[in-house]
Amino acid sequence: MEKDFISEIERYTISDLEYIYRTQQELYSEEEMEIIRDTIEKKKLVKDVVERKQTDDRTLTADYYLFVTIFCVISLVFPVSGAINGLAMIIAGFSKKCSPEWKGAGLRVIIAAVISIIIRAILGGGFRLY
């Protein structure tokens, strides 16, 4: 009977279970109320994990692309500064708090710095970095 009760309770939503737990305590035994409370906690935990997963799967926004573009332009004008910023972005991408997009952004900024150095060498007749 307890398994039937558990399978029936698991069909309810969190809000329904919370309503039952708050208002219908006299209709259920203490063991059943404990099962309801445990089911609420379990469903909330699953909901939190699913919501975290959905926020981790977010798509890149236009702000991200604007940010990378601005840093690439800075890297083309000031290649040493761009290379340092790109390296910092790559290092930040390897940390736990930053997303892997930082690694890609840092690589693009470093590539822009290298392209700038090559263009300056071809047009200016040497490898001046300032």
Secondary structure as GFF3:
##gff-version 3
##sequence-region A 1 130
A	DSSP	alpha_helix	2	9	.	.	.	ID=ss1
A	DSSP	alpha_helix	14	23	.	.	.	ID=ss2
A	DSSP	three_ten_helix	25	27	.	.	.	ID=ss3
A	DSSP	alpha_helix	30	56	.	.	.	ID=ss4
A	DSSP	alpha_helix	62	77	.	.	.	ID=ss5
A	DSSP	alpha_helix	79	94	.	.	.	ID=ss6
A	DSSP	alpha_helix	101	124	.	.	.	ID=ss7
###
